[in-house]
Amino acid sequence: MSNGMTNAELNAFLETLARLVESKAETVKDASEIIREAKTE
């Protein structure tokens, strides 16, 4: 049994992240900060 994400879950996460970046990021720096904030610890 795997504790990772399924391909469908990963695709959904990436799509959500892409939409967030498109709607909020005004610069490349903004985009990178949004993505880094989405990382798990």
C-alpha distance matrix in Angstrom:
0.0 3.8 6.7 9.1 11.4 11.7 14.9 16.7 16.0 17.1 20.1 21.0 21.0 23.1 25.5 26.0 26.7 29.1 31.0 31.3 32.7 35.0 36.4 36.9 37.3 40.9 40.5 38.0 37.9 37.0 34.2 32.8 33.1 31.2 28.3 28.3 28.4 25.2 23.2 21.1 22.4
3.8 0.0 3.8 5.5 8.1 9.1 12.3 14.4 13.3 13.9 17.2 18.3 17.9 19.8 22.4 22.9 23.3 25.7 27.8 28.1 29.3 31.7 33.1 33.5 33.8 37.4 36.9 34.3 34.2 33.4 30.5 29.0 29.4 27.7 24.7 24.6 24.9 21.7 19.7 17.7 19.2
6.7 3.8 0.0 3.8 6.9 9.2 12.6 14.3 12.2 12.9 16.4 17.0 16.0 18.2 21.0 21.0 21.2 24.0 25.9 25.7 27.1 29.7 30.9 31.0 31.4 35.0 34.6 32.2 31.8 30.8 28.2 26.7 26.7 24.9 22.2 21.9 21.8 18.7 16.7 14.4 15.8
9.1 5.5 3.8 0.0 3.8 6.6 9.5 11.5 9.5 9.4 13.0 14.0 12.9 14.8 17.7 18.0 18.1 20.6 22.8 22.8 23.9 26.5 27.9 28.2 28.4 31.9 31.4 29.0 28.8 27.9 25.1 23.6 24.0 22.2 19.2 19.3 19.5 16.3 14.4 12.8 14.8
11.4 8.1 6.9 3.8 0.0 3.8 6.5 7.9 5.8 6.0 9.5 10.4 9.7 11.7 14.3 14.8 15.3 17.7 19.6 20.1 21.4 23.6 25.1 25.7 26.1 29.7 29.5 27.2 27.4 26.2 23.2 22.3 22.8 20.5 17.7 18.5 18.6 15.0 13.9 13.0 15.8
11.7 9.1 9.2 6.6 3.8 0.0 3.8 5.3 5.1 6.2 8.5 9.9 10.6 12.3 14.2 15.4 16.5 18.2 20.0 21.1 22.5 24.3 25.9 27.0 27.5 31.0 30.9 28.7 29.3 28.1 24.9 24.3 25.2 22.7 19.8 21.2 21.4 17.7 17.0 16.5 19.5
14.9 12.3 12.6 9.5 6.5 3.8 0.0 3.8 5.5 5.1 6.0 8.5 9.8 10.4 12.1 14.2 15.2 16.2 18.3 19.9 20.9 22.2 24.3 25.7 25.9 29.2 29.1 26.8 27.9 26.8 23.4 23.0 24.4 21.9 19.0 20.8 21.5 17.8 17.4 17.7 20.9
16.7 14.4 14.3 11.5 7.9 5.3 3.8 0.0 3.8 5.5 5.1 6.1 8.6 9.9 10.5 12.3 14.2 15.2 16.5 18.4 20.0 21.0 22.6 24.3 25.1 28.5 28.9 27.0 28.2 26.6 23.2 23.5 24.6 21.7 19.2 21.4 21.5 17.8 18.1 18.5 22.0
16.0 13.3 12.2 9.5 5.8 5.1 5.5 3.8 0.0 3.8 5.5 5.1 6.2 8.6 9.9 10.6 12.3 14.2 15.5 16.6 18.4 20.0 21.2 22.5 23.4 27.0 27.4 25.6 26.3 24.6 21.5 21.5 22.1 19.2 16.8 18.7 18.5 14.7 15.0 15.1 18.5
17.1 13.9 12.9 9.4 6.0 6.2 5.1 5.5 3.8 0.0 3.8 5.4 5.1 6.1 8.5 9.9 10.5 12.1 14.2 15.3 16.4 18.2 20.0 21.0 21.3 24.8 24.8 22.7 23.5 22.1 18.8 18.6 19.6 17.0 14.2 16.1 16.5 12.8 12.8 13.6 17.1
20.1 17.2 16.4 13.0 9.5 8.5 6.0 5.1 5.5 3.8 0.0 3.8 5.4 5.1 6.1 8.6 9.8 10.4 12.3 14.2 15.3 16.3 18.3 20.0 20.4 23.6 23.9 22.0 23.3 21.9 18.4 18.8 20.2 17.4 14.9 17.5 18.0 14.4 15.2 16.5 20.2
21.0 18.3 17.0 14.0 10.4 9.9 8.5 6.1 5.1 5.4 3.8 0.0 3.8 5.5 5.2 6.2 8.6 9.9 10.7 12.4 14.3 15.4 16.6 18.4 19.4 22.9 23.7 22.3 23.4 21.4 18.2 19.0 19.8 16.5 14.7 17.4 17.1 13.5 15.0 16.1 19.9
21.0 17.9 16.0 12.9 9.7 10.6 9.8 8.6 6.2 5.1 5.4 3.8 0.0 3.8 5.5 5.1 6.1 8.6 10.0 10.6 12.3 14.2 15.5 16.5 17.3 20.9 21.4 19.9 20.5 18.6 15.5 15.9 16.4 13.3 11.3 13.7 13.4 9.7 11.2 12.5 16.3
23.1 19.8 18.2 14.8 11.7 12.3 10.4 9.9 8.6 6.1 5.1 5.5 3.8 0.0 3.8 5.4 5.0 6.0 8.6 9.8 10.4 12.1 14.2 15.3 15.5 18.8 19.0 17.2 18.3 16.8 13.3 13.8 15.2 12.3 9.9 12.9 13.5 10.2 11.6 13.9 17.5
25.5 22.4 21.0 17.7 14.3 14.2 12.1 10.5 9.9 8.5 6.1 5.2 5.5 3.8 0.0 3.8 5.4 5.0 6.2 8.6 9.9 10.5 12.3 14.3 15.0 18.2 19.0 17.8 19.4 17.4 14.1 15.5 16.8 13.5 12.1 15.5 15.6 12.6 14.7 17.0 20.6
26.0 22.9 21.0 18.0 14.8 15.4 14.2 12.3 10.6 9.9 8.6 6.2 5.1 5.4 3.8 0.0 3.8 5.5 5.2 6.2 8.7 9.9 10.7 12.2 13.7 17.2 18.4 17.7 18.6 16.1 13.3 14.8 15.2 11.6 10.9 14.1 13.4 10.5 13.3 15.4 19.0
26.7 23.3 21.2 18.1 15.3 16.5 15.2 14.2 12.3 10.5 9.8 8.6 6.1 5.0 5.4 3.8 0.0 3.8 5.5 5.1 6.2 8.6 9.9 10.6 11.2 14.8 15.5 14.3 15.1 12.8 9.8 11.1 11.7 8.2 7.2 10.6 10.4 7.9 10.7 13.4 16.9
29.1 25.7 24.0 20.6 17.7 18.2 16.2 15.2 14.2 12.1 10.4 9.9 8.6 6.0 5.0 5.5 3.8 0.0 3.8 5.4 5.2 6.1 8.6 10.1 10.2 13.3 14.0 13.0 14.6 12.6 9.3 11.3 12.8 9.8 9.0 12.8 13.2 11.2 13.7 16.8 20.2
31.0 27.8 25.9 22.8 19.6 20.0 18.3 16.5 15.5 14.2 12.3 10.7 10.0 8.6 6.2 5.2 5.5 3.8 0.0 3.8 5.5 5.0 6.1 8.6 10.0 13.0 14.7 14.6 16.2 13.5 10.9 13.6 14.4 11.0 11.3 15.0 14.6 12.8 15.9 18.7 22.1
31.3 28.1 25.7 22.8 20.1 21.1 19.9 18.4 16.6 15.3 14.2 12.4 10.6 9.8 8.6 6.2 5.1 5.4 3.8 0.0 3.8 5.5 5.2 6.0 7.9 11.4 13.2 13.3 14.0 10.9 8.9 11.6 11.5 7.9 9.2 12.5 11.6 10.4 13.9 16.7 19.8
32.7 29.3 27.1 23.9 21.4 22.5 20.9 20.0 18.4 16.4 15.3 14.3 12.3 10.4 9.9 8.7 6.2 5.2 5.5 3.8 0.0 3.8 5.5 5.4 5.2 8.6 9.8 9.6 10.8 8.1 5.6 8.7 9.5 6.7 7.8 11.3 11.4 10.9 13.9 17.3 20.2
35.0 31.7 29.7 26.5 23.6 24.3 22.2 21.0 20.0 18.2 16.3 15.4 14.2 12.1 10.5 9.9 8.6 6.1 5.0 5.5 3.8 0.0 3.8 5.8 6.1 8.4 10.3 10.9 12.9 10.4 8.3 11.8 12.9 10.4 11.5 15.1 15.2 14.5 17.6 20.9 23.9
36.4 33.1 30.9 27.9 25.1 25.9 24.3 22.6 21.2 20.0 18.3 16.6 15.5 14.2 12.3 10.7 9.9 8.6 6.1 5.2 5.5 3.8 0.0 3.8 6.3 8.6 11.5 12.9 14.2 11.0 10.0 13.6 13.7 10.9 13.0 16.2 15.5 15.1 18.6 21.6 24.5
36.9 33.5 31.0 28.2 25.7 27.0 25.7 24.3 22.5 21.0 20.0 18.4 16.5 15.3 14.3 12.2 10.6 10.1 8.6 6.0 5.4 5.8 3.8 0.0 3.8 6.5 9.3 11.0 11.4 7.9 7.9 11.4 10.8 8.5 11.4 14.0 13.2 13.7 17.1 20.2 22.7
37.3 33.8 31.4 28.4 26.1 27.5 25.9 25.1 23.4 21.3 20.4 19.4 17.3 15.5 15.0 13.7 11.2 10.2 10.0 7.9 5.2 6.1 6.3 3.8 0.0 3.8 5.6 7.2 8.0 4.9 5.0 8.7 8.9 7.7 10.2 12.8 12.9 13.8 16.7 20.1 22.4
40.9 37.4 35.0 31.9 29.7 31.0 29.2 28.5 27.0 24.8 23.6 22.9 20.9 18.8 18.2 17.2 14.8 13.3 13.0 11.4 8.6 8.4 8.6 6.5 3.8 0.0 3.8 7.1 8.2 6.2 7.5 10.8 11.3 11.0 13.5 15.6 16.0 17.3 20.0 23.5 25.6
40.5 36.9 34.6 31.4 29.5 30.9 29.1 28.9 27.4 24.8 23.9 23.7 21.4 19.0 19.0 18.4 15.5 14.0 14.7 13.2 9.8 10.3 11.5 9.3 5.6 3.8 0.0 3.8 5.3 5.1 6.4 8.8 10.0 10.8 12.7 14.4 15.6 17.1 19.3 22.9 24.7
38.0 34.3 32.2 29.0 27.2 28.7 26.8 27.0 25.6 22.7 22.0 22.3 19.9 17.2 17.8 17.7 14.3 13.0 14.6 13.3 9.6 10.9 12.9 11.0 7.2 7.1 3.8 0.0 3.8 5.4 5.0 6.2 8.6 9.9 10.7 12.3 14.3 15.6 17.2 20.9 22.7
37.9 34.2 31.8 28.8 27.4 29.3 27.9 28.2 26.3 23.5 23.3 23.4 20.5 18.3 19.4 18.6 15.1 14.6 16.2 14.0 10.8 12.9 14.2 11.4 8.0 8.2 5.3 3.8 0.0 3.8 5.4 5.2 6.2 8.7 10.0 10.5 12.3 14.4 15.8 19.3 20.6
37.0 33.4 30.8 27.9 26.2 28.1 26.8 26.6 24.6 22.1 21.9 21.4 18.6 16.8 17.4 16.1 12.8 12.6 13.5 10.9 8.1 10.4 11.0 7.9 4.9 6.2 5.1 5.4 3.8 0.0 3.8 5.5 5.2 6.3 8.7 10.0 10.7 12.7 14.9 18.3 19.9
34.2 30.5 28.2 25.1 23.2 24.9 23.4 23.2 21.5 18.8 18.4 18.2 15.5 13.3 14.1 13.3 9.8 9.3 10.9 8.9 5.6 8.3 10.0 7.9 5.0 7.5 6.4 5.0 5.4 3.8 0.0 3.8 5.4 5.2 6.3 8.7 10.0 11.0 13.1 16.8 18.9
32.8 29.0 26.7 23.6 22.3 24.3 23.0 23.5 21.5 18.6 18.8 19.0 15.9 13.8 15.5 14.8 11.1 11.3 13.6 11.6 8.7 11.8 13.6 11.4 8.7 10.8 8.8 6.2 5.2 5.5 3.8 0.0 3.8 5.5 5.1 6.1 8.6 10.0 11.1 14.7 16.4
33.1 29.4 26.7 24.0 22.8 25.2 24.4 24.6 22.1 19.6 20.2 19.8 16.4 15.2 16.8 15.2 11.7 12.8 14.4 11.5 9.5 12.9 13.7 10.8 8.9 11.3 10.0 8.6 6.2 5.2 5.4 3.8 0.0 3.8 5.4 5.1 6.1 8.7 10.2 13.5 14.8
31.2 27.7 24.9 22.2 20.5 22.7 21.9 21.7 19.2 17.0 17.4 16.5 13.3 12.3 13.5 11.6 8.2 9.8 11.0 7.9 6.7 10.4 10.9 8.5 7.7 11.0 10.8 9.9 8.7 6.3 5.2 5.5 3.8 0.0 3.8 5.5 5.2 6.5 9.2 12.5 14.7
28.3 24.7 22.2 19.2 17.7 19.8 19.0 19.2 16.8 14.2 14.9 14.7 11.3 9.9 12.1 10.9 7.2 9.0 11.3 9.2 7.8 11.5 13.0 11.4 10.2 13.5 12.7 10.7 10.0 8.7 6.3 5.1 5.4 3.8 0.0 3.8 5.4 5.2 6.9 10.6 13.0
28.3 24.6 21.9 19.3 18.5 21.2 20.8 21.4 18.7 16.1 17.5 17.4 13.7 12.9 15.5 14.1 10.6 12.8 15.0 12.5 11.3 15.1 16.2 14.0 12.8 15.6 14.4 12.3 10.5 10.0 8.7 6.1 5.1 5.5 3.8 0.0 3.8 5.3 5.4 8.8 10.4
28.4 24.9 21.8 19.5 18.6 21.4 21.5 21.5 18.5 16.5 18.0 17.1 13.4 13.5 15.6 13.4 10.4 13.2 14.6 11.6 11.4 15.2 15.5 13.2 12.9 16.0 15.6 14.3 12.3 10.7 10.0 8.6 6.1 5.2 5.4 3.8 0.0 3.8 5.5 8.1 9.7
25.2 21.7 18.7 16.3 15.0 17.7 17.8 17.8 14.7 12.8 14.4 13.5 9.7 10.2 12.6 10.5 7.9 11.2 12.8 10.4 10.9 14.5 15.1 13.7 13.8 17.3 17.1 15.6 14.4 12.7 11.0 10.0 8.7 6.5 5.2 5.3 3.8 0.0 3.8 6.5 9.5
23.2 19.7 16.7 14.4 13.9 17.0 17.4 18.1 15.0 12.8 15.2 15.0 11.2 11.6 14.7 13.3 10.7 13.7 15.9 13.9 13.9 17.6 18.6 17.1 16.7 20.0 19.3 17.2 15.8 14.9 13.1 11.1 10.2 9.2 6.9 5.4 5.5 3.8 0.0 3.8 6.6
21.1 17.7 14.4 12.8 13.0 16.5 17.7 18.5 15.1 13.6 16.5 16.1 12.5 13.9 17.0 15.4 13.4 16.8 18.7 16.7 17.3 20.9 21.6 20.2 20.1 23.5 22.9 20.9 19.3 18.3 16.8 14.7 13.5 12.5 10.6 8.8 8.1 6.5 3.8 0.0 3.8
22.4 19.2 15.8 14.8 15.8 19.5 20.9 22.0 18.5 17.1 20.2 19.9 16.3 17.5 20.6 19.0 16.9 20.2 22.1 19.8 20.2 23.9 24.5 22.7 22.4 25.6 24.7 22.7 20.6 19.9 18.9 16.4 14.8 14.7 13.0 10.4 9.7 9.5 6.6 3.8 0.0
